[in-house]
Amino acid sequence: MKRIALIIAVAAMTCTAALAQSKVLVAYFSATGNTERAAQLVAEATGGTLHKITPVEAYTSNDLNWHDENSRSSVEMNDAKARPGIVKNFSGAAADYDVVYLGYPIWWNQAPRVINTFLETYNFSGKTVIPFATSGGSSISNSINELQKTYPEIMWSSGKLLNHATSEDIKTWIK
């Protein structure tokens, strides 16, 4: 019995050490600053490298007007193949990271199409990707389901909606 307890203790310490040594990327897109604040807290809690996903053309308030079916965001979200350009300012390589926290606002119950552009620009196949989001009213569930269907080669972990999350909330989630 003592031998089994010792084996379990050693295995737990090994797993904890491996997780502590994982190289973490916190990549995010934020149109209004809400997701950016959450991403900064996630980076602090994980010790991860923070990377802002920057569209080539910044979104204006008119672009984000979801009441206007002709607004840029409405047009993009109505086209599953839309891939807005991003500034290629990612200084690392996906291969350099073990875990990726991926942050975005929820648009039309999904991740904005700029997230697809990011995932397709850099190869995250076989990587653990943990989504987090901010939203004015939607849950994160549908966005994760859509990302899982679109990118089955990525190892998706459970995500979390981080509206108004504190650093303590995030530390508890990450544990």
N, CA and C of each residue as an Amber inpcrd file, in Angstrom:
protein
   525
   0.8210000  -1.1900000   0.0000000   0.0000000   0.0000000   0.0000000
   0.8680000   1.2580000   0.0000000   1.9400000   1.2400000   0.8220000
   2.8380000   2.3880000   0.8660000   3.5220000   2.5740000  -0.4800000
   3.8140000   1.4670000  -1.1380000   4.4720000   1.5160000  -2.4440000
   3.5650000   2.1860000  -3.4830000   2.2890000   1.8670000  -3.4550000
   1.3310000   2.4700000  -4.3830000   1.2160000   3.9650000  -4.1140000
   1.1530000   4.3410000  -2.8500000   1.0650000   5.7580000  -2.4930000
   2.3160000   6.4980000  -2.9590000   3.4800000   5.8690000  -2.8280000
   4.7250000   6.4820000  -3.2740000   4.7300000   6.6580000  -4.7910000
   4.2740000   5.6560000  -5.5050000   4.2090000   5.7270000  -6.9690000
   3.2700000   6.8510000  -7.3960000   2.1260000   6.9570000  -6.7580000
   1.1590000   8.0170000  -7.0760000   1.7680000   9.3910000  -6.7830000
   2.4520000   9.5200000  -5.6670000   3.0640000  10.8050000  -5.3070000
   4.1320000  11.2040000  -6.3160000   4.9590000  10.2620000  -6.7330000
   6.0090000  10.5480000  -7.7160000   5.3810000  10.9340000  -9.0540000
   4.3370000  10.2250000  -9.4650000   3.6540000  10.5360000 -10.7250000
   3.0470000  11.9370000 -10.6670000   2.4470000  12.2920000  -9.5620000
   1.8400000  13.6250000  -9.4250000   2.9060000  14.7100000  -9.4890000
   4.0390000  14.4900000  -8.8370000   5.1190000  15.4820000  -8.8840000
   5.6880000  15.6090000 -10.2880000   5.7860000  14.5010000 -11.0020000
   6.2930000  14.5210000 -12.3740000   5.3570000  15.3070000 -13.2780000
   4.0650000  15.0650000 -13.1400000   3.0730000  15.7900000 -13.9530000
   3.1060000  17.2800000 -13.6370000   3.2060000  17.6360000 -12.3550000
   3.2590000  19.0360000 -11.9520000   4.5090000  19.7030000 -12.5110000
   5.6350000  19.0050000 -12.4400000   6.8930000  19.5570000 -12.9680000
   6.8090000  19.7340000 -14.4740000   6.2200000  18.7730000 -15.1740000
   6.0880000  18.8710000 -16.6340000   5.2060000  20.0510000 -17.0080000
   4.1130000  20.2500000 -16.2800000   3.2180000  21.3690000 -16.5590000
   3.9230000  22.6980000 -16.2990000   4.7090000  22.7530000 -15.2210000
   5.4310000  23.9790000 -14.8950000   6.4660000  24.3080000 -15.9640000
   6.9800000  23.2850000 -16.6610000   7.9930000  23.4960000 -17.6800000
   7.3940000  23.7260000 -19.0660000   6.0890000  23.5820000 -19.1990000
   5.4450000  23.8020000 -20.4880000   5.6380000  25.2480000 -20.9200000
   5.8900000  25.4170000 -22.1970000   6.0030000  26.7700000 -22.7350000
   4.6110000  27.1870000 -23.2010000   4.1280000  28.3070000 -22.6750000
   2.7450000  28.7390000 -22.8770000   2.7010000  30.0040000 -23.7310000
   1.7920000  29.9940000 -24.6890000   1.4880000  31.1630000 -25.4980000
   0.0770000  31.6150000 -25.1540000  -0.1050000  32.9070000 -24.9530000
  -1.4360000  33.4820000 -24.7570000  -1.6720000  34.4120000 -25.9410000
  -2.3970000  33.9070000 -26.9310000  -2.6930000  34.6700000 -28.1420000
  -4.1410000  35.1500000 -28.0510000  -4.3640000  36.3900000 -28.4510000
  -5.7200000  36.9200000 -28.3260000  -5.9910000  37.9670000 -29.3920000
  -7.2770000  38.1000000 -29.7000000  -7.7870000  39.1910000 -30.5190000
  -8.7740000  39.9500000 -29.6490000  -8.6540000  41.2670000 -29.6420000
  -9.5650000  42.0960000 -28.8670000  -9.9240000  43.3300000 -29.6820000
 -11.2040000  43.5220000 -29.9070000 -11.6510000  44.6720000 -30.6910000
 -11.8960000  45.8980000 -29.8190000 -12.2960000  45.6810000 -28.5670000
 -12.6550000  46.8160000 -27.7100000 -11.8630000  46.8730000 -26.4040000
 -11.0060000  45.9080000 -26.1590000 -10.1760000  45.9140000 -24.9540000
 -10.5880000  44.9280000 -23.8830000 -11.8120000  44.4050000 -23.9310000
 -12.2580000  43.4660000 -22.8990000 -11.4510000  42.1670000 -22.9160000
 -11.2720000  41.6010000 -24.0930000 -10.5210000  40.3470000 -24.2010000
  -9.0470000  40.5890000 -23.9010000  -8.5510000  41.7490000 -24.2590000
  -7.1460000  42.0730000 -23.9670000  -6.8810000  42.0540000 -22.4650000
  -7.7750000  42.6260000 -21.6760000  -7.6010000  42.6230000 -20.2180000
  -7.5860000  41.1900000 -19.6880000  -8.4790000  40.3620000 -20.1860000
  -8.5050000  38.9640000 -19.7560000  -7.2160000  38.2480000 -20.1690000
  -6.7410000  38.5020000 -21.3780000  -5.5150000  37.8660000 -21.8720000
  -4.3150000  38.2500000 -21.0160000  -4.2420000  39.5010000 -20.6180000
  -3.1310000  39.9320000 -19.7640000  -3.1440000  39.1830000 -18.4370000
  -4.3280000  38.9650000 -17.8700000  -4.4340000  38.2110000 -16.6180000
  -4.0600000  36.7470000 -16.8160000  -4.4550000  36.1660000 -17.9490000
  -4.0950000  34.7780000 -18.2400000  -2.5780000  34.6620000 -18.3860000
  -1.9610000  35.6030000 -19.0770000  -0.5030000  35.5820000 -19.2510000
   0.2090000  35.7070000 -17.9040000  -0.2930000  36.5730000 -17.0360000
   0.3030000  36.7200000 -15.7040000   0.1790000  35.4270000 -14.9070000
  -0.9900000  34.8000000 -14.9620000  -1.2260000  33.5820000 -14.1860000
  -0.4370000  32.3780000 -14.7040000  -0.1920000  32.3410000 -15.9990000
   0.5010000  31.1880000 -16.5960000   1.9890000  31.4220000 -16.8120000
   2.3990000  32.6810000 -16.7610000   3.7830000  32.9990000 -17.1150000
   4.0020000  32.8870000 -18.6180000   2.9050000  32.8820000 -19.3740000
   2.9640000  32.7000000 -20.8240000   3.3830000  33.9480000 -21.5750000
   3.7920000  33.7240000 -22.8100000   4.1370000  34.8030000 -23.7320000
   2.8490000  35.3880000 -24.2850000   2.6780000  36.6830000 -24.1770000
   1.4680000  37.3600000 -24.6440000   1.6440000  37.7790000 -26.1000000
   0.6720000  37.4230000 -26.9390000   0.7000000  37.7980000 -28.3590000
  -0.6610000  38.3390000 -28.7680000  -0.6650000  39.5680000 -29.2700000
  -1.9000000  40.1810000 -29.7530000  -2.0820000  39.8420000 -31.2280000
  -3.2340000  39.2670000 -31.5740000  -3.5870000  39.0010000 -32.9720000
  -4.1310000  40.3050000 -33.5220000  -3.3930000  40.8930000 -34.4470000
  -3.7270000  42.2170000 -34.9550000  -4.2130000  42.1370000 -36.3890000
  -5.4560000  42.5570000 -36.6580000  -5.9250000  42.5800000 -38.0380000
  -5.1630000  43.6390000 -38.8390000  -4.9600000  43.3810000 -40.1230000
  -4.2940000  44.3580000 -40.9890000  -5.0650000  45.6660000 -40.9510000
  -6.3710000  45.5580000 -41.0030000  -7.2430000  46.7270000 -40.9340000
  -7.9920000  46.6920000 -39.6040000  -7.7110000  47.6510000 -38.7380000
  -8.3600000  47.6960000 -37.4250000  -9.8730000  47.8330000 -37.5840000
 -10.6070000  47.2860000 -36.6360000 -12.0590000  47.3860000 -36.6520000
 -12.4900000  48.7060000 -36.0170000 -13.3190000  49.4570000 -36.7240000
 -13.8750000  50.7020000 -36.2050000 -15.1950000  50.3890000 -35.5020000
 -15.7440000  51.3530000 -34.8290000 -17.0450000  51.1360000 -34.1880000
 -18.1220000  50.8510000 -35.2360000 -18.0230000  51.4860000 -36.4160000
 -18.9800000  51.1770000 -37.4940000 -18.8170000  49.7360000 -37.9740000
 -17.5680000  49.2500000 -38.0360000 -17.3150000  47.8610000 -38.4470000
 -17.9300000  46.8710000 -37.4710000 -18.0140000  47.2570000 -36.2150000
 -18.4970000  46.3600000 -35.1580000 -19.9940000  46.4720000 -34.9040000
 -20.7010000  47.2770000 -35.6770000 -22.1290000  47.4910000 -35.4670000
 -22.9130000  46.2620000 -35.9250000 -23.1950000  45.3890000 -34.9850000
 -23.8850000  44.1400000 -35.3210000 -25.3450000  44.3480000 -35.7070000
 -25.8660000  45.5440000 -35.4870000 -27.2350000  45.8620000 -35.9250000
 -27.2880000  46.1690000 -37.4230000 -26.1300000  46.4320000 -38.0160000
 -26.0380000  46.7660000 -39.4370000 -25.5440000  45.5420000 -40.2040000
 -26.4190000  44.9490000 -41.0060000 -26.0370000  43.7290000 -41.7350000
 -24.9490000  43.9750000 -42.7710000 -24.6760000  45.2430000 -43.0750000
 -23.6130000  45.5780000 -44.0250000 -22.3070000  45.9970000 -43.3390000
 -22.3010000  45.9530000 -42.0080000 -21.0590000  46.2930000 -41.3090000
 -20.0140000  45.2150000 -41.5940000 -18.7690000  45.5850000 -41.4850000
 -17.6740000  44.6500000 -41.7860000 -17.7750000  43.3580000 -40.9740000
 -18.0240000  43.4800000 -39.6690000 -18.1010000  42.2750000 -38.8390000
 -19.3020000  41.4110000 -39.2240000 -20.4190000  42.0240000 -39.5550000
 -21.6050000  41.2610000 -39.9790000 -21.3290000  40.5060000 -41.2680000
 -20.7120000  41.1730000 -42.2140000 -20.4000000  40.5400000 -43.5020000
 -19.4330000  39.3730000 -43.2910000 -18.3890000  39.5850000 -42.4980000
 -17.4160000  38.5130000 -42.2370000 -18.0710000  37.3190000 -41.5480000
 -18.8830000  37.5860000 -40.5460000 -19.4750000  36.4830000 -39.7920000
 -20.5380000  35.7350000 -40.5930000 -21.0990000  36.3540000 -41.6040000
 -22.0540000  35.6650000 -42.4730000 -21.3690000  34.8510000 -43.5710000
 -20.0530000  34.9320000 -43.6400000 -19.2790000  34.1850000 -44.6410000
 -18.2680000  33.2960000 -43.9210000 -18.5800000  32.0090000 -43.8160000
 -17.7160000  31.0740000 -43.0920000 -16.3140000  30.9850000 -43.6810000
 -16.1480000  31.4110000 -44.9220000 -14.8300000  31.3590000 -45.5630000
 -14.0470000  32.6640000 -45.4420000 -14.6360000  33.6750000 -44.8240000
 -13.9470000  34.9640000 -44.6630000 -12.7110000  34.7820000 -43.7910000
 -11.6050000  35.3640000 -44.2240000 -10.3500000  35.3090000 -43.4720000
  -9.6980000  36.6920000 -43.5270000 -10.0860000  37.5710000 -42.5920000
  -9.4910000  38.9070000 -42.5740000  -7.9740000  38.8040000 -42.4020000
  -7.2470000  39.6610000 -43.0890000  -5.7940000  39.6450000 -42.9890000
  -5.3270000  40.0110000 -41.5890000  -4.2000000  39.4030000 -41.1910000
  -3.6010000  39.7470000 -39.9010000  -2.1680000  40.2150000 -40.1260000
  -1.7020000  41.0510000 -39.2190000  -0.3100000  41.4830000 -39.2360000
   0.5020000  40.2900000 -38.7400000   1.4760000  39.8860000 -39.5150000
   2.2830000  38.7150000 -39.1330000   3.4130000  39.1690000 -38.2150000
   3.0260000  39.4070000 -36.9570000   3.9640000  39.9060000 -35.9590000
   4.2550000  38.8800000 -34.8690000   3.9110000  37.6390000 -35.1150000
   4.1530000  36.5600000 -34.1640000   5.6310000  36.2040000 -34.2480000
   6.3860000  36.5290000 -33.2030000   7.8410000  36.3880000 -33.2560000
   8.3150000  34.9570000 -33.0680000   7.4760000  34.0900000 -32.5630000
   7.8790000  32.7020000 -32.3460000   7.3410000  31.8010000 -33.4320000
   7.4040000  30.5380000 -33.1580000   6.8130000  29.5310000 -34.0390000
   5.8860000  28.6920000 -33.1830000   4.8190000  28.2180000 -33.7600000
   3.8690000  27.4020000 -33.0070000   4.5710000  26.2160000 -32.3630000
   5.5730000  25.6770000 -33.0430000   6.3130000  24.5250000 -32.5310000
   7.0320000  24.8410000 -31.2230000   7.2510000  26.1210000 -30.9340000
   7.9530000  26.5190000 -29.7180000   7.0850000  26.4010000 -28.4640000
   5.7830000  26.2040000 -28.6340000   4.8560000  26.2250000 -27.5010000
   4.1710000  24.8830000 -27.3190000   3.9360000  24.5420000 -26.0480000
   3.2350000  23.3000000 -25.7080000   1.7370000  23.5470000 -25.5390000
   1.4090000  24.7050000 -24.9790000   0.0250000  25.0500000 -24.6590000
  -0.2610000  26.4460000 -25.1930000  -1.4300000  26.6100000 -25.8050000
  -1.8410000  27.9160000 -26.3180000  -3.1880000  28.2680000 -25.7020000
  -3.2330000  29.3750000 -24.9880000  -4.5000000  29.9510000 -24.5440000
  -4.9110000  30.9080000 -25.6490000  -6.1180000  30.7330000 -26.1720000
  -6.5840000  31.5100000 -27.3200000  -7.7990000  32.3390000 -26.9130000
  -7.6370000  33.6610000 -26.9210000  -8.6990000  34.5440000 -26.4630000
  -9.3480000  35.3310000 -27.5810000 -10.6390000  35.5510000 -27.4440000
 -11.4010000  36.2820000 -28.4530000 -12.7440000  36.7240000 -27.8810000
 -13.3310000  37.7670000 -28.4670000 -14.7110000  38.1210000 -28.1160000
 -15.6530000  37.1760000 -28.8700000 -16.8270000  36.9730000 -28.3550000
 -17.8280000  36.1640000 -29.0510000 -18.5920000  37.0890000 -29.9980000
 -18.6010000  36.7230000 -31.2760000 -19.3640000  37.4470000 -32.2880000
 -20.3460000  36.4630000 -32.9080000 -21.6040000  36.7690000 -32.8930000
 -22.6180000  35.9180000 -33.5030000 -22.4720000  34.4790000 -32.9910000
 -22.1910000  34.3510000 -31.6980000 -22.0940000  33.0480000 -31.0310000
 -20.8750000  32.2390000 -31.4960000 -19.8910000  32.9110000 -32.0910000
 -18.7020000  32.2480000 -32.6140000 -17.4570000  33.0820000 -32.3420000
 -16.3040000  32.4960000 -32.6620000 -15.0550000  33.2550000 -32.6400000
 -15.0110000  34.1110000 -33.9010000 -14.5150000  35.3300000 -33.8100000
 -14.3970000  36.1580000 -35.0200000 -13.5310000  35.4620000 -36.0720000
 -13.7900000  35.7410000 -37.3360000 -13.0640000  35.0860000 -38.4380000
 -11.5570000  35.3510000 -38.3950000 -11.1410000  36.4220000 -37.7490000
  -9.7120000  36.7090000 -37.6300000  -9.0080000  35.6030000 -36.8210000
  -9.7350000  34.9160000 -35.9560000  -9.1750000  33.7750000 -35.2160000
  -8.8670000  32.6400000 -36.1840000  -9.7550000  32.4110000 -37.1530000
  -9.4860000  31.3990000 -38.1810000  -8.2150000  31.7500000 -38.9570000
  -8.0770000  33.0300000 -39.3000000  -6.8830000  33.4640000 -40.0260000
  -5.6290000  33.1290000 -39.2210000  -5.6520000  33.4190000 -37.9300000
  -4.5030000  33.1360000 -37.0690000  -4.2020000  31.6410000 -37.0260000
  -5.2290000  30.8360000 -36.8060000  -5.0300000  29.3830000 -36.7010000
  -4.5310000  28.7900000 -38.0130000  -4.9410000  29.3650000 -39.1340000
  -4.5280000  28.8500000 -40.4410000  -3.1710000  29.4080000 -40.8840000
  -2.7550000  30.5160000 -40.2950000  -1.4570000  31.1020000 -40.6370000
  -0.3230000  30.3670000 -39.9280000  -0.5880000  29.9280000 -38.7120000
   0.4200000  29.2350000 -37.9060000  -0.0830000  27.8200000 -37.6360000
   0.7920000  26.8670000 -37.6290000   0.3900000  25.4650000 -37.4950000
   0.3270000  25.0490000 -36.0280000  -0.8900000  24.8760000 -35.5270000
  -1.0820000  24.4450000 -34.1520000  -1.5330000  22.9880000 -34.0680000
  -1.3220000  22.2260000 -35.1160000  -1.6740000  20.8010000 -35.1210000
  -0.9680000  20.0920000 -33.9710000  -1.7320000  19.3070000 -33.2380000
  -1.1800000  18.5400000 -32.1410000  -0.9220000  19.3450000 -30.8780000
  -1.1620000  20.6310000 -30.9200000  -0.9630000  21.4900000 -29.7470000
  -2.2260000  21.4940000 -28.8900000  -2.0480000  21.7060000 -27.6050000
  -3.1840000  21.8930000 -26.7060000  -3.5820000  23.3540000 -26.7750000
  -4.8150000  23.6050000 -27.1910000  -5.3280000  24.9710000 -27.2800000
  -6.5050000  25.0970000 -26.3180000  -6.4170000  26.1050000 -25.4620000
  -7.4400000  26.3450000 -24.4450000  -8.0900000  27.7010000 -24.7430000
  -9.3080000  27.6820000 -25.2550000  -9.9630000  28.9470000 -25.5890000
 -10.5060000  29.6750000 -24.3590000 -10.5060000  30.9900000 -24.4570000
 -11.2050000  31.8190000 -23.4750000 -11.8100000  32.9830000 -24.2490000
 -12.8870000  33.5100000 -23.7160000 -13.6060000  34.5470000 -24.4590000
 -14.2570000  35.5400000 -23.5200000 -14.6830000  36.6380000 -24.1300000
 -15.5320000  37.6170000 -23.4550000 -16.7660000  37.7920000 -24.3330000
 -17.8760000  38.1280000 -23.6990000 -19.1150000  38.2450000 -24.4610000
 -20.1180000  39.1180000 -23.7250000 -20.9320000  39.7680000 -24.5310000
 -22.0090000  40.5700000 -23.9600000 -23.2350000  39.7540000 -23.6070000
 -23.3140000  38.5150000 -24.0600000 -24.4980000  37.7310000 -23.7470000
 -24.4400000  36.2670000 -24.1470000 -23.4880000  35.8790000 -24.9810000
 -23.4010000  34.4840000 -25.4320000 -22.4480000  33.6890000 -24.5560000
 -22.6450000  32.3770000 -24.5580000 -21.6910000  31.5020000 -23.8770000
 -20.5430000  31.2100000 -24.8410000 -19.5440000  30.5040000 -24.3830000
 -18.3950000  30.1640000 -25.2160000 -18.6010000  28.8250000 -25.9380000
 -19.5860000  28.0570000 -25.5400000 -19.7690000  26.6750000 -26.0180000
 -19.8320000  26.5330000 -27.5290000 -20.6810000  27.2950000 -28.1890000
 -20.8240000  27.1480000 -29.6340000 -19.5310000  27.4990000 -30.3590000
 -18.8450000  28.5330000 -29.8850000 -17.6010000  28.9200000 -30.5520000
 -16.5720000  27.7940000 -30.4630000 -16.5010000  27.1390000 -29.3200000
 -15.5620000  26.0160000 -29.1720000 -15.9660000  24.8660000 -30.0800000
 -17.2500000  24.5550000 -30.1240000 -17.7220000  23.4710000 -31.0030000
 -17.3590000  23.7360000 -32.4570000 -17.5440000  24.9800000 -32.9000000
 -17.2180000  25.3320000 -34.2880000 -15.7150000  25.2370000 -34.5480000
 -14.9140000  25.6980000 -33.6110000 -13.4600000  25.6090000 -33.7710000
 -13.0010000  24.1440000 -33.8000000 -13.5800000  23.3200000 -32.9380000
 -13.2300000  21.8910000 -32.9210000 -13.5660000  21.2210000 -34.2450000
 -14.7240000  21.5510000 -34.8100000 -15.1130000  20.9700000 -36.1050000
 -14.2000000  21.4450000 -37.2290000 -13.8350000  22.7080000 -37.2000000
 -13.0250000  23.2970000 -38.2640000 -11.5660000  22.8730000 -38.1750000
 -11.0700000  22.6670000 -36.9560000  -9.6490000  22.3380000 -36.7520000
  -9.5170000  21.0850000 -35.8790000  -9.8890000  19.9250000 -36.4100000
  -9.8450000  18.6960000 -35.6020000  -8.4270000  18.2330000 -35.2640000
  -7.4280000  18.7530000 -35.9510000  -6.0450000  18.3500000 -35.6940000
  -5.4650000  19.0240000 -34.4470000  -6.1930000  19.9740000 -33.8930000
  -5.7770000  20.6610000 -32.6640000  -6.4020000  19.9250000 -31.4800000
  -5.6520000  19.8140000 -30.3960000  -6.1720000  19.1950000 -29.1720000
  -6.8280000  20.3020000 -28.3360000  -8.1570000  20.4070000 -28.4450000
  -8.9050000  21.4680000 -27.7730000  -9.2030000  21.0670000 -26.3390000
  -8.9790000  21.9730000 -25.4160000  -9.3580000  21.7750000 -24.0180000
 -10.5870000  22.6230000 -23.7220000 -11.1830000  22.3670000 -22.5820000
 -12.3520000  23.1480000 -22.1770000 -11.9810000  24.6160000 -22.0840000
 -12.8690000  25.4270000 -22.5450000 -12.6420000  26.8620000 -22.5020000
 -13.4390000  27.5090000 -21.3920000 -13.2970000  28.8050000 -21.3060000
 -14.0160000  29.5290000 -20.2560000 -14.3270000  30.9460000 -20.7150000
 -15.5030000  31.3930000 -20.3520000 -15.9010000  32.7730000 -20.5620000
 -15.3210000  33.5820000 -19.4010000 -14.5620000  34.6300000 -19.7070000
 -13.8590000  35.3860000 -18.6740000 -14.3600000  36.8200000 -18.5300000
 -15.6500000  37.0050000 -18.6610000 -16.2200000  38.3420000 -18.4440000
 -15.9330000  38.7950000 -17.0170000 -15.3270000  39.9510000 -16.8730000
 -15.0750000  40.5570000 -15.5630000 -14.2770000  39.6440000 -14.6270000
 -13.4860000  38.7190000 -15.1740000 -12.7020000  37.7980000 -14.3440000
 -11.5980000  38.5520000 -13.6160000 -11.3510000  38.1390000 -12.3960000
 -10.2450000  38.6880000 -11.6200000  -9.0380000  37.7720000 -11.7860000
  -7.9010000  38.2260000 -11.3220000  -6.7210000  37.3770000 -11.4230000
  -6.9100000  36.1240000 -10.5740000  -7.6280000  36.2110000  -9.4670000
  -7.9020000  35.0200000  -8.6430000  -8.8160000  34.0370000  -9.3850000
  -9.8280000  34.5530000 -10.0810000 -10.7050000  33.6890000 -10.8720000
  -9.8800000  32.9050000 -11.8970000  -8.9690000  33.5840000 -12.5490000
  -8.1710000  32.9640000 -13.6000000  -7.2000000  31.9550000 -13.0030000
  -6.5730000  32.2900000 -11.8920000  -5.6680000  31.3270000 -11.2490000
  -6.4090000  30.0640000 -10.8530000  -7.6240000  30.2100000 -10.3600000
  -8.4440000  29.0510000  -9.9830000  -8.7840000  28.2200000 -11.2250000
  -9.1390000  28.8750000 -12.3150000  -9.4750000  28.1690000 -13.5660000
  -8.2690000  27.4080000 -14.1130000  -7.1100000  28.0140000 -14.0750000
  -5.9230000  27.4170000 -14.6710000  -5.4140000  26.2140000 -13.8950000
  -5.6750000  26.1780000 -12.5900000  -5.1740000  25.0670000 -11.7690000
  -5.6090000  23.7460000 -12.2730000
